[in-house]
């Protein structure tokens, strides 16, 4: 295998980021200069019924121009969120088949990745057998694609054979490069993986010893450990310390010293906004949500929130989610979204439906993951629910002020649930002046959405970027909907991350 170099890392990060794009198969991946696409493929697995996709290509792997083949594997955020409904069970682990791992104390991996790999294994062996020739092989993956890439590197170790007759692995161990990949296997699997295959690199964004990208940091208990050699890429915390930017393709490319492709920037604007909508207020609230992310991800962060002051933080199950800011005239509840891989799997991807205790119609249902945070206990030592603590804290601060709720992504869904609770229950004594969300996840079924829209008519502004497909992908078979007035945010940044979901983009395009 050719020597690892930063040029190699940059190329493989670019290739890995293409395999998580939702239109990769239809539009073909965009490859680095000199690279040639050989084959794309995809395979669906169930349950959950998620598509694993990938491609094999060849081109210059380093600054010397040495030619290699690269196998890039991915699962898109949109497809995963659009088909995942079950609550995350950290103990739901399984051994991979012996044909993949070999024998011995091989450990276990999350069921969903074991199922995913078993379904795409035939495609992987087919393209490697048909297109590799005598070239050295590299395997790469990013985010949800990282586990698939690492399992493929283990499966394609020298001496192993594929599922079809005559399929033999490369003579040299394929090097593996994964980026922003959360732990998915137990300690035994990580140990077996590290002892069995060489040249496996697991890149994570850090500032000194502090994680900047929190997605790979959890889960990290005794059931989970990192596979491969963890390489900490040193990069500063960005101006807006928000997770969908810090786990993104462009962020990791910049951390490696690469230069993202630039496009002509276009100013942000909202077409025909409602008369009660304030872009100035939207911009101010987006920055408060960014502050909430910063305080949660990196406690001790110094963020200028003037003219608002942080007055209280409300936790659910020991994790801070709602940050309450006040000014002379306003109380603003800013709710963050998920940050770590564990929160993403256990909360955001838990998109089954559940009735609420504040809407008398049991057929009016909401996203279970968001509602479980809303009704969860403050901590293991305080059984007061998040919702009750939020209600009592906000009520104590009103004193003639106006109440606003705001949030991003999963946090937008939480903010909408709280707003609905107050609007549908006047007896709780809180009148909602307005709700401003940014890329808020779909949160309600059609019945709850109708009740929400009626209760908060003219007060709910759900700002959605034109290319942000995360919010509307949540919920199987169209069972969940974005509530309120959906305002399309047009515009384009010179450098945009590939999901268009980062709060950073919303802030910059909402700026008056």
C-alpha positions in Angstrom: 0.0 0.0 0.0 1.2 3.5 -0.8 2.3 5.7 2.1 -0.4 7.7 3.8 -0.1 11.4 3.0 -2.2 14.5 3.4 -2.9 14.6 -0.3 -4.3 11.1 0.0 -6.5 12.1 2.9 -7.9 15.0 1.0 -8.7 12.9 -2.1 -10.4 10.2 0.0 -12.4 12.7 2.1 -13.7 14.2 -1.2 -14.7 10.7 -2.4 -16.3 9.7 0.9 -18.4 12.8 1.0 -19.9 12.0 -2.4 -21.3 8.6 -1.3 -23.6 10.3 1.3 -25.4 12.6 -1.3 -29.0 11.7 -1.9 -28.7 12.1 -5.7 -25.4 10.4 -6.0 -26.8 7.5 -8.2 -28.9 9.7 -10.4 -26.4 12.4 -11.0 -23.1 10.5 -10.6 -20.5 11.6 -8.0 -18.4 14.6 -8.5 -14.8 13.4 -8.5 -11.5 15.0 -7.8 -9.4 16.0 -10.9 -8.0 13.1 -12.8 -10.4 10.5 -11.3 -12.6 8.3 -13.4 -15.9 6.7 -12.3 -16.0 3.0 -12.8 -19.3 1.9 -11.3 -22.1 3.1 -8.9 -24.3 0.7 -7.0 -26.9 0.6 -4.2 -28.7 -2.0 -2.0 -31.6 -1.7 0.3 -31.8 -3.5 3.6 -34.7 -4.0 6.0 -35.4 -3.3 8.8 -35.1 -0.4 8.7 -35.3 -0.2 4.9 -32.3 2.0 4.3 -30.3 2.3 1.1 -26.6 1.7 1.2 -24.9 3.2 -1.9 -21.4 3.5 -3.2 -19.1 3.7 -6.2 -15.7 2.5 -7.3 -13.4 4.9 -9.1 -9.7 5.2 -10.0 -7.3 8.1 -10.2 -4.3 9.8 -8.7 -4.2 9.1 -5.0 -1.3 11.3 -4.0 0.8 14.3 -5.1 3.1 11.9 -7.0 0.3 11.0 -9.3 0.3 7.3 -8.3 -2.9 5.7 -9.6 -5.2 3.7 -7.2 -8.8 2.5 -7.0 -11.1 3.8 -4.3 -14.3 2.2 -3.0 -16.6 4.9 -1.4 -19.6 3.7 0.7 -22.4 5.7 2.2 -25.9 6.0 3.7 -27.6 9.3 3.2 -29.0 11.2 6.2 -32.3 11.7 4.4 -32.8 8.1 3.7 -31.9 7.0 7.2 -34.2 9.5 8.8 -37.0 8.8 6.3 -37.1 5.1 7.1 -36.0 4.8 10.8 -38.8 4.6 13.3 -37.6 2.3 16.1 -36.1 3.7 19.3 -32.4 3.2 19.6 -31.4 0.2 21.7 -27.7 0.4 22.5 -27.6 -3.3 23.3 -29.0 -4.3 19.9 -25.6 -5.6 18.6 -24.8 -8.7 16.6 -21.8 -10.6 15.3 -21.1 -10.2 11.7 -21.0 -13.5 9.7 -17.8 -15.4 9.9 -17.4 -15.1 6.1 -16.9 -11.4 6.8 -14.8 -11.3 9.9 -13.2 -14.7 10.2 -13.3 -16.6 13.5 -12.3 -15.8 17.0 -13.5 -13.2 19.5 -14.8 -10.9 16.8 -17.1 -8.8 18.9 -20.4 -7.3 17.9 -21.6 -4.3 16.0 -24.9 -2.4 15.9 -27.6 -4.6 14.2 -28.5 -1.9 11.7 -24.9 -1.8 10.3 -24.6 -5.6 10.4 -27.8 -5.8 8.3 -26.7 -3.0 6.0 -23.4 -4.7 5.2 -24.9 -8.1 4.7 -27.2 -6.7 2.0 -24.6 -4.7 0.2 -21.8 -7.2 0.5 -22.5 -8.8 -2.9 -22.4 -5.5 -4.6 -19.0 -4.6 -3.0 -17.4 -7.9 -3.9 -18.7 -7.7 -7.5 -17.3 -4.2 -8.2 -14.0 -5.0 -6.5 -13.7 -8.2 -8.5 -14.7 -6.6 -11.8 -12.9 -3.3 -11.7 -9.9 -3.4 -9.3 -7.4 -5.0 -11.7 -3.9 -4.7 -10.1 -4.4 -1.3 -8.6 -4.0 -0.7 -4.8 -7.4 -0.3 -3.2 -8.6 2.3 -0.7 -11.9 2.2 1.1 -13.6 5.4 2.4 -16.8 6.5 4.1 -18.2 9.4 6.0 -20.7 9.7 8.9 -23.2 6.9 8.5 -21.1 5.4 5.7 -18.1 5.1 7.9 -19.1 1.8 9.6 -19.9 0.2 6.2 -16.5 1.2 4.9 -14.7 -0.2 7.9 -16.5 -3.5 7.7 -15.7 -3.7 4.0 -12.0 -3.2 4.8 -12.2 -6.1 7.2 -14.1 -8.3 4.7 -11.7 -7.5 1.9 -8.6 -8.5 3.9 -6.0 -10.6 2.1 -7.0 -14.3 1.9 -10.7 -13.9 2.2 -13.2 -14.9 -0.4 -16.5 -13.3 -1.6 -20.0 -14.7 -1.7 -19.8 -15.8 -5.3 -17.5 -18.4 -6.7 -14.1 -17.2 -7.8 -14.2 -13.9 -5.9 -10.9 -13.3 -4.1 -9.8 -10.4 -2.0 -6.8 -8.1 -3.0 -3.4 -9.4 -2.2 -2.6 -6.3 -0.1 -4.8 -5.0 2.7 -7.0 -2.2 1.4 -6.4 1.0 3.4 -9.4 2.5 5.1 -10.2 6.2 5.7 -13.4 7.2 7.6 -14.5 10.7 8.6 -16.9 11.8 11.4 -17.9 8.3 12.1 -19.6 7.4 15.4 -18.6 4.3 17.3 -20.8 1.3 16.2 -19.1 -1.8 17.6 -18.1 -3.0 21.1 -14.6 -3.1 22.6 -14.1 -6.7 21.4 -14.9 -5.7 17.8 -12.6 -2.7 17.9 -9.8 -4.8 19.3 -10.3 -7.5 16.7 -10.6 -5.0 13.9 -7.4 -3.2 14.9 -5.4 -6.5 15.3 -6.7 -8.0 12.0 -6.4 -5.2 9.5 -3.8 -2.5 9.1 -3.8 1.0 7.7 -7.2 2.0 9.0 -7.7 5.6 9.8 -10.6 7.2 11.7 -10.5 11.0 11.3 -12.2 13.3 13.9 -12.2 17.1 14.1 -10.6 18.4 17.3 -9.2 21.6 18.7 -6.2 20.5 20.7 -7.7 17.8 23.0 -11.3 19.0 22.7 -13.7 17.5 20.2 -15.1 20.1 17.8 -17.3 17.6 15.9 -19.3 15.8 18.6 -21.0 13.4 16.3 -18.3 10.7 16.7 -17.9 11.1 20.4 -21.0 9.2 21.5 -22.0 6.4 22.1 -18.8 5.7 24.1 -19.8 3.6 27.1 -18.6 0.0 27.7 -20.6 -1.2 24.7 -18.8 1.0 22.2 -15.3 1.8 21.1 -13.6 3.4 18.1 -12.3 1.1 15.3 -9.2 2.0 13.5 -6.5 4.5 14.4 -8.2 7.7 15.6 -6.6 10.7 13.9 -7.4 14.1 15.5 -7.6 16.8 12.8 -6.7 20.1 14.4 -9.2 22.9 13.5 -10.7 25.8 15.3 -14.2 26.0 16.5 -16.0 27.9 13.7 -17.7 31.3 14.2 -21.0 29.5 14.6 -20.4 26.4 16.7 -23.2 24.2 15.2 -23.1 20.5 14.6 -24.3 20.0 11.0 -21.4 22.3 9.9 -18.8 20.6 12.1 -19.6 17.1 10.8 -19.9 18.3 7.2 -17.9 17.5 4.1 -16.5 21.1 3.7 -15.5 21.3 7.4 -13.4 18.1 7.2 -11.9 19.1 3.9 -10.8 22.4 5.4 -9.5 20.6 8.5 -7.2 18.6 6.1 -6.1 21.8 4.4 -8.1 21.3 1.3 -10.1 23.9 -0.6 -13.8 23.5 -1.0 -15.3 24.3 -4.4 -16.8 27.8 -4.4 -19.9 28.9 -6.2 -21.3 32.4 -6.9 -23.0 33.5 -3.7 -26.6 34.7 -3.9 -28.2 36.9 -1.2 -30.7 35.2 1.0 -34.4 36.2 0.8 -37.8 34.9 1.7 -40.4 35.3 -1.0 -43.7 37.0 0.0 -43.3 36.7 3.8 -46.4 37.0 6.0 -47.1 40.5 7.3 -46.3 39.5 10.9 -42.9 37.9 10.0 -39.8 39.9 11.0 -36.5 39.0 9.3 -34.7 41.0 11.9 -36.2 38.9 14.6 -35.5 35.7 12.7 -31.9 36.7 12.4 -31.6 37.5 16.1 -33.3 34.3 17.1 -31.1 32.2 14.8 -28.0 33.5 16.7 -29.6 32.6 20.0 -30.0 29.0 18.8 -26.4 29.1 17.7 -25.5 30.2 21.2 -27.5 27.3 22.6 -25.5 24.9 20.5 -22.2 26.5 21.6 -23.1 26.4 25.3 -24.2 22.7 25.0 -21.3 21.5 22.9 -18.5 23.4 24.5 -19.4 24.6 28.0 -17.7 27.8 28.9 -18.0 29.3 25.4 -18.2 33.0 25.3 -21.0 34.2 23.0 -22.3 37.7 22.5 -26.1 37.5 22.7 -26.8 41.2 23.4 -29.4 42.5 23.9 -30.5 39.2 25.3 -29.2 37.7 28.5 -29.0 33.9 29.3 -31.2 33.4 32.4 -31.8 29.6 32.6 -31.0 26.3 31.1 -33.5 23.4 31.1 -32.2 19.8 30.8 -33.8 16.6 29.8 -32.3 13.3 31.1 -29.3 15.3 32.2 -28.6 17.0 28.8 -29.2 20.7 28.3 -31.7 21.4 25.5 -33.6 24.7 26.2 -31.8 28.0 26.8 -33.9 30.8 28.1 -32.9 34.3 27.2 -34.5 37.6 28.3 -34.5 41.2 27.2 -36.4 44.2 28.4 -39.4 43.2 26.3 -39.0 39.5 25.5 -38.5 36.0 26.8 -37.0 33.7 24.2 -36.8 29.9 24.5 -34.0 28.7 22.2 -33.8 24.9 21.7 -30.9 23.1 20.2 -31.0 20.0 18.1 -29.0 16.8 18.5 -25.2 16.9 18.5 -23.8 13.4 19.1 -24.2 10.2 17.2 -26.0 8.8 20.3 -28.5 11.7 20.4 -29.1 11.4 16.6 -29.9 7.7 16.9 -31.9 7.7 20.1 -33.8 10.9 19.6 -33.9 12.3 16.0 -34.2 8.9 14.3 -36.9 7.7 16.7 -39.7 8.9 14.4 -42.6 6.7 15.4 -45.8 8.5 16.5 -47.2 9.1 19.9 -50.2 11.0 21.3 -49.5 13.9 23.7 -50.9 14.5 27.1 -52.0 18.1 26.2 -54.1 17.4 23.1 -57.3 15.5 24.0 -57.5 13.9 20.5 -55.5 10.6 20.8 -55.3 10.5 17.0 -53.3 13.8 17.0 -49.7 12.5 17.3 -46.2 13.8 17.2 -42.6 12.6 16.7 -41.8 10.2 19.6 -38.2 11.1 19.9 -38.9 14.8 20.3 -41.8 14.2 22.7 -39.7 11.8 24.8 -37.3 14.7 25.4 -40.1 17.1 26.1 -41.6 14.8 28.8 -38.4 13.3 30.0 -37.1 13.9 33.6 -34.7 16.8 34.1 -32.1 14.3 35.4 -31.6 11.0 37.1 -31.9 12.7 40.4 -34.7 15.1 39.5 -38.0 13.5 38.3 -39.5 16.9 37.3 -40.2 16.7 33.6 -38.5 18.9 31.1 -41.9 20.3 30.1 -42.9 21.2 33.7 -39.5 22.7 34.5 -39.7 24.8 31.3 -43.2 26.0 32.1 -42.5 27.0 35.6 -39.2 28.7 34.7 -40.6 30.7 31.8 -43.7 31.7 33.8 -41.5 33.2 36.5 -39.8 35.4 33.9 -42.7 36.9 32.0 -43.6 40.0 34.0 -45.3 41.6 31.0 -42.8 40.3 28.5 -43.6 38.6 25.2 -42.9 34.9 24.8 -41.1 33.6 21.7 -39.9 30.0 20.9 -37.1 29.2 18.5 -35.0 26.2 17.5 -33.1 24.4 14.7 -33.7 20.9 13.3 -34.7 18.6 16.1 -34.7 21.6 18.4 -37.3 23.2 16.1 -39.5 20.2 16.6 -39.2 20.5 20.4 -39.9 24.3 20.2 -43.0 23.5 18.2 -44.3 20.9 20.7 -43.8 23.4 23.5 -45.6 26.2 21.6 -48.5 23.8 20.8 -48.7 22.8 24.5 -49.1 26.5 25.6 -51.4 27.5 22.7 -53.7 24.6 23.1 -53.9 25.0 26.9 -54.7 28.6 27.9 -54.9 27.4 31.5 -51.1 27.1 31.6 -51.0 30.9 31.5 -48.5 31.4 28.7 -49.5 33.3 25.5 -47.1 32.5 22.6 -46.2 35.7 20.7 -44.5 33.7 17.9 -42.4 30.7 16.9 -39.4 31.0 14.6 -37.7 27.8 13.5 -34.8 27.0 11.1 -34.9 23.7 9.2 -37.3 22.3 11.8 -37.9 18.6 11.5 -41.3 17.3 10.6 -42.9 16.7 13.9 -46.7 16.0 13.6 -49.2 13.8 11.8 -51.9 15.5 9.7 -54.3 15.7 12.6 -51.9 17.3 15.0 -50.6 19.6 12.3 -54.2 20.8 11.7 -54.7 21.6 15.4 -51.3 23.3 15.6 -51.9 25.5 12.5 -55.3 26.5 13.9 -53.9 27.3 17.4 -50.9 29.2 16.2 -52.3 30.7 13.0 -50.2 33.7 11.9 -47.6 33.1 14.7 -45.6 30.1 13.5 -42.8 30.8 11.0 -40.9 27.6 9.9 -38.0 28.8 7.8 -36.7 26.1 5.4 -33.8 26.4 2.9 -34.8 25.4 -0.6 -32.3 22.5 -0.7 -32.5 21.4 2.9 -34.1 17.9 2.7 -33.5 16.8 6.3 -36.7 18.4 7.7 -39.1 16.8 5.3 -37.3 13.4 5.1 -38.3 12.4 8.6 -41.2 10.0 9.0 -41.9 6.8 7.2 -44.3 6.9 4.2 -45.2 10.6 4.8 -46.5 10.1 8.3 -44.9 13.3 9.7 -45.3 16.9 8.5 -43.7 20.3 9.1 -46.2 22.5 11.0 -47.0 26.1 10.7 -46.3 28.6 7.9 -43.4 27.2 5.8 -41.2 30.1 4.5 -38.7 29.2 1.8 -35.3 30.7 2.4 -33.7 31.3 -1.0 -30.0 32.2 -1.6 -26.7 30.4 -1.8 -23.4 30.6 0.1 -20.0 30.7 -1.7 -19.2 27.5 0.2 -22.1 25.3 1.3 -22.1 22.0 3.2 -23.8 19.2 1.3 -27.0 18.8 3.4 -27.9 22.5 3.4 -29.2 21.9 6.9 -26.5 23.6 9.0 -27.7 26.5 11.1 -24.7 28.4 9.9 -26.3 28.6 6.4 -29.6 29.8 7.9 -27.9 32.5 9.9 -25.9 33.9 7.0 -28.8 33.8 4.6 -31.3 35.3 7.1 -29.1 38.3 7.9 -31.0 41.5 7.0 
